[in-house]
Amino acid sequence: MKKISVIVFMVSMSLVFLFPCEGKCQVKKNLYSMMSDAKEVKVYVAEVIDSSGQAADIRVSLRKSIEDALATRMTINFVPVSSENNADVVITCDIIERIWMKEDPLDQIHGIGPAAMDIAMSENYARMRAVFAVERGGKKVILKGLRRFFRRSNVIWKQELQATITKKVMPEKESIPLLEDRIVQVFMRKCFSKNAQSLSTVY
């Protein structure tokens, strides 16, 4: 009798693994999949915050770079608006670090030879870290696919992102537009690309 019970248990476990529940097999959606079919997505870019105290001179230009990137994106029809009350979504950005160094600190290089290290250290180095978020706008009509996220929080997506630039000759002033372009590219790729992280994993 005991042997029969063991056999029944083993068969039952096999069936569980062969036929997993449907919910576990569903593909999680990201912002691209929810927004790409929309006729338009009204977006407001809030004033950039400088928590680092190192980037007050680029707050305005970085905000404009974000607006331009959204307005020119072809796969999602973003329409910039002048007020968050008229927006479907609001983009926020908080700069938490911006540095420029005459020599690369080699913070991401490991196991290289002395010659390669000398070359790397002779390059100018710039880095920016910022927290980007996509939040609910003030419009009453919201994209259908996003409604369930608004029941939990006004924040749809939020991540800390980093941009790093190294260049043989790059004065600090010259590094500013390069860092802006790079951090905006990282944001657009991480948040709005087809291969971006699914929404359930960004909280």
C-alpha positions in Angstrom: 0.0 0.0 0.0 2.8 2.4 0.9 4.5 1.6 -2.5 1.3 2.5 -4.4 1.0 5.8 -2.5 4.6 6.7 -3.5 3.8 5.9 -7.1 0.7 8.0 -7.1 2.5 10.9 -5.5 5.3 10.8 -8.2 2.8 10.7 -11.0 1.0 13.7 -9.6 4.2 15.7 -9.3 5.1 14.9 -12.9 1.7 16.2 -14.1 2.2 19.4 -12.2 5.6 20.1 -13.9 4.3 19.0 -17.3 1.2 21.2 -17.1 2.0 24.4 -15.2 -0.7 26.9 -14.4 -1.5 29.3 -17.2 -0.7 32.4 -15.1 2.9 31.5 -14.8 3.3 31.3 -18.6 2.0 34.8 -19.4 4.5 37.2 -20.9 4.9 40.3 -18.7 4.4 43.6 -20.6 6.7 46.6 -20.7 5.9 50.2 -21.4 6.7 49.8 -25.1 4.1 47.1 -25.6 1.5 49.2 -23.8 2.2 52.4 -25.6 3.3 51.5 -29.1 -0.3 51.0 -30.4 -1.7 54.2 -28.8 -2.6 57.0 -31.3 -0.7 59.4 -29.1 0.8 59.6 -25.6 0.8 63.0 -24.1 4.0 63.5 -22.1 5.2 66.2 -19.8 8.9 66.4 -18.8 9.2 67.9 -15.3 12.1 70.2 -14.3 15.3 68.2 -13.8 16.3 68.0 -10.1 20.0 68.2 -9.1 20.3 66.4 -5.8 24.0 66.0 -6.4 24.8 69.7 -6.2 27.2 69.1 -9.1 24.9 69.7 -12.1 23.0 72.9 -11.7 24.4 74.2 -15.0 22.9 71.4 -17.1 19.4 71.0 -15.6 17.7 73.1 -18.3 19.6 71.6 -21.2 19.1 68.0 -20.0 15.3 68.5 -19.7 15.3 69.8 -23.3 17.3 66.8 -24.5 14.7 64.4 -22.9 11.9 66.4 -24.6 13.6 66.2 -28.0 14.2 62.4 -27.6 10.6 61.8 -26.8 9.3 64.0 -29.6 11.4 62.4 -32.2 10.8 58.7 -31.2 9.1 57.0 -34.1 7.8 53.7 -32.5 5.7 55.5 -29.8 3.9 58.7 -30.7 4.8 61.0 -27.8 3.3 64.4 -27.9 5.0 66.9 -25.5 2.6 69.1 -23.5 3.3 72.1 -21.3 1.5 71.0 -18.2 1.4 67.8 -16.3 -2.4 68.2 -15.8 -2.8 67.7 -19.6 -0.4 64.7 -19.7 -0.9 61.0 -19.8 2.5 60.4 -18.3 5.1 62.6 -16.6 8.9 62.1 -16.9 11.0 63.1 -13.9 14.8 63.1 -13.6 17.0 63.6 -10.5 20.7 63.9 -11.0 22.4 62.2 -8.1 26.0 62.4 -9.4 28.1 64.2 -12.1 31.8 64.1 -12.1 34.7 64.9 -14.5 38.3 63.6 -14.0 41.4 64.3 -15.9 42.3 60.6 -15.7 40.1 57.5 -16.0 39.8 56.0 -12.4 39.5 52.6 -14.0 36.4 51.8 -11.9 35.1 49.2 -14.4 38.4 47.8 -15.7 39.8 44.6 -14.3 42.6 42.2 -15.3 44.3 44.4 -17.9 48.0 44.7 -18.5 50.2 47.7 -17.5 50.4 49.1 -21.0 46.6 49.0 -21.5 46.2 50.6 -18.0 48.5 53.4 -18.9 46.5 54.1 -22.0 43.2 54.1 -20.1 44.4 56.3 -17.4 45.5 58.9 -19.9 41.9 59.5 -21.0 39.6 62.1 -19.6 36.6 60.7 -17.7 33.1 61.9 -17.1 30.1 60.2 -15.4 26.5 61.0 -14.6 24.1 59.0 -12.5 20.4 59.9 -12.4 17.1 58.5 -11.2 14.5 58.5 -13.9 10.8 57.9 -13.3 7.6 57.7 -15.4 4.6 58.8 -13.4 0.9 59.2 -13.9 -0.2 62.5 -15.5 -3.2 64.6 -14.6 -5.5 63.4 -17.4 -8.6 61.4 -16.4 -8.4 59.2 -19.5 -5.3 56.9 -19.2 -3.8 54.3 -21.4 -5.9 51.2 -20.9 -2.9 48.9 -20.3 -1.6 51.1 -17.5 -4.6 51.3 -15.3 -3.8 48.4 -13.0 -0.5 50.0 -12.1 -2.2 53.2 -11.1 -4.2 51.3 -8.5 -0.9 50.7 -6.6 1.0 53.9 -7.2 1.4 56.9 -9.4 4.8 55.7 -10.4 4.8 53.3 -13.4 8.6 52.9 -13.9 11.6 54.0 -11.9 15.4 53.2 -12.2 18.8 54.6 -11.4 20.8 54.9 -14.6 24.4 55.7 -15.4 26.3 57.2 -18.3 30.1 57.1 -18.6 32.3 58.8 -21.2 36.0 58.4 -21.7 37.9 60.4 -24.3 41.6 61.2 -25.0 40.9 64.9 -24.9 37.7 66.0 -23.3 37.6 69.2 -21.3 34.9 69.3 -18.6 32.7 71.7 -20.6 32.9 69.4 -23.7 31.8 66.4 -21.6 28.5 68.0 -20.7 26.6 67.5 -24.0 28.2 64.1 -24.4 26.9 63.0 -20.9 23.5 64.4 -21.7 23.1 62.5 -24.9 24.4 59.3 -23.4 22.1 59.4 -20.3 19.1 60.2 -22.4 19.9 57.3 -24.8 20.2 54.9 -21.8 16.8 56.1 -20.5 15.0 55.7 -23.8 16.5 52.2 -24.3 15.9 51.0 -20.7 12.3 52.4 -20.5 10.8 52.5 -24.0 12.5 49.9 -26.2 10.9 46.6 -27.3 13.4 44.7 -25.2 13.0 46.9 -22.1 12.5 45.2 -18.7 9.0 44.1 -18.0 7.0 46.3 -15.7 6.6 43.7 -13.0 10.4 43.7 -12.4 11.2 47.4 -12.2 9.7 48.1 -8.8 
